[in-house]
Amino acid sequence: MMIIRGAMLAAILAAGSAQAQDSWDQVQIRTEPLSGNIHIIYGAGGNIGVSAGEDGVFIVDDQFAPLTERLKATIAGISDKPIRYVINTHFHYDHTGGNEKLGSSGTVVVAHDNVRQRLSAGSFIKAFNHTEAPQTGPALPVVTFSEEMSLHLNGEDARIIISQRPYGRGQYHPFPHLQCHSHG
């Protein structure tokens, strides 16, 4: 069983630079297999955890909006199955920027109640001196939880459990069998 907890994998979601990119075309995107059907995608901002198997693909976070099509192409190189779910670990735009395009294409966006609330209200992230406008429609999580929930995909029972000390008010740890942690 996988347990998704508030301090996501350091190897998967250690936040990269959230600084603005002069040219999104210059961002290098690469993948690395981690364990079994679990992969990591490195790009810009928060890295992406990927579970790919017979039931489809679920990803953890989706980086910046301008990278979404390139990230989808990268994921297609891991699996020809559809991206069924994206789990947002928290509301920062380098972890949720792809929500709108993915949600519009049928991917179910999942997050803690607080993540949906913060995305729908908009926010100012002092550390990045960045104001994020309120999100609407497919950019918002359509499945939310307050304490925990489970996904049963790809031969895994993934439990999503809120951390006691969340970073960004709502964060989880999806692949504990790798025994790594991160802070978003």
SVG drawing of the C-alpha trace seen along z (x, -y; Angstrom):
<svg xmlns="http://www.w3.org/2000/svg" viewBox="-16 -40 33 45">
<polyline fill="none" stroke="black" stroke-width="0.4" points="0.0,0.0 1.2,-3.5 0.5,-6.3 0.4,-9.8 1.4,-12.1 2.1,-15.8 5.8,-15.8 6.0,-14.5 9.1,-12.7 12.3,-14.7 13.3,-12.8 10.0,-13.5 8.8,-16.9 11.6,-18.8 10.7,-22.2 12.9,-23.5 13.3,-27.1 9.9,-28.9 11.4,-31.9 9.9,-33.1 11.3,-31.5 12.5,-33.8 11.7,-31.1 9.7,-28.0 11.1,-26.4 14.5,-26.4 13.3,-24.4 14.9,-20.9 12.5,-18.2 13.8,-14.8 12.5,-11.6 13.9,-9.1 12.5,-5.8 12.5,-5.5 10.9,-2.2 8.6,0.2 5.9,-1.9 7.0,-5.1 8.9,-7.8 9.9,-11.4 9.8,-14.2 12.2,-17.1 11.5,-20.4 10.9,-23.8 9.3,-24.5 8.0,-21.5 9.0,-18.1 6.3,-15.7 5.7,-12.2 4.2,-9.7 2.5,-6.3 2.0,-4.6 0.4,-1.2 -2.5,0.8 -5.1,-1.4 -3.7,-4.6 -1.5,-7.4 -1.7,-9.5 0.6,-12.3 1.6,-14.4 1.6,-18.1 1.8,-19.5 4.3,-22.4 3.8,-25.6 1.0,-26.1 3.3,-26.9 4.9,-23.4 1.7,-21.3 1.8,-20.1 5.5,-19.2 4.9,-17.4 2.0,-15.5 4.3,-14.4 6.9,-13.3 4.3,-11.3 3.3,-9.7 6.8,-8.4 6.4,-6.6 2.9,-5.2 0.4,-5.3 -2.4,-5.3 -4.3,-8.5 -3.5,-10.8 -6.5,-10.0 -5.7,-12.0 -3.4,-14.8 -2.9,-15.2 -2.0,-18.8 0.2,-18.8 -0.4,-22.4 -1.6,-25.6 1.7,-27.1 1.5,-27.9 4.6,-25.8 2.6,-22.7 -0.8,-23.6 -0.1,-25.5 -1.1,-22.6 -4.5,-22.0 -6.6,-24.0 -5.3,-22.2 -5.3,-18.8 -8.7,-19.3 -10.1,-20.5 -8.8,-17.3 -10.6,-15.0 -8.0,-14.5 -9.5,-14.6 -7.8,-17.2 -7.5,-16.1 -6.4,-18.1 -7.0,-19.0 -10.0,-21.3 -7.5,-24.1 -5.8,-23.8 -9.1,-24.3 -9.9,-27.2 -6.6,-28.9 -6.7,-28.4 -10.2,-29.8 -9.4,-32.8 -6.1,-33.7 -3.0,-34.4 0.1,-36.3 3.3,-34.2 5.7,-36.4 8.7,-34.1 8.3,-34.5 6.8,-38.0 4.1,-36.5 0.4,-37.2 -1.8,-34.4 -5.2,-35.3 -8.2,-33.3 -8.6,-30.1 -12.0,-28.8 -13.5,-25.9 -11.1,-23.1 -8.1,-24.7 -9.8,-23.9 -9.7,-20.5 -13.0,-18.6 -12.3,-16.0 -11.2,-17.3 -10.7,-15.8 -10.3,-17.0 -8.3,-14.3 -7.5,-11.5 -8.7,-9.5 -7.5,-6.6 -6.7,-5.8 -6.6,-2.2 -4.7,-2.2 -1.8,-0.3 -1.7,2.4 -1.3,-0.1 -3.6,-1.3 -2.5,-4.9 -3.6,-6.6 -3.6,-10.4 -3.2,-11.7 -2.9,-15.4 0.3,-16.2 0.2,-17.5 2.6,-20.3 1.6,-21.0 3.6,-23.2 1.2,-25.4 -1.9,-24.2 -2.5,-20.7 0.3,-18.4 0.7,-14.6 3.2,-11.8 2.2,-9.4 5.0,-6.9 6.3,-6.0 7.8,-2.7 10.6,-4.8 11.2,-6.1 11.9,-9.7 10.3,-13.0 10.1,-16.5 8.4,-19.8 6.6,-20.4"/>
</svg>
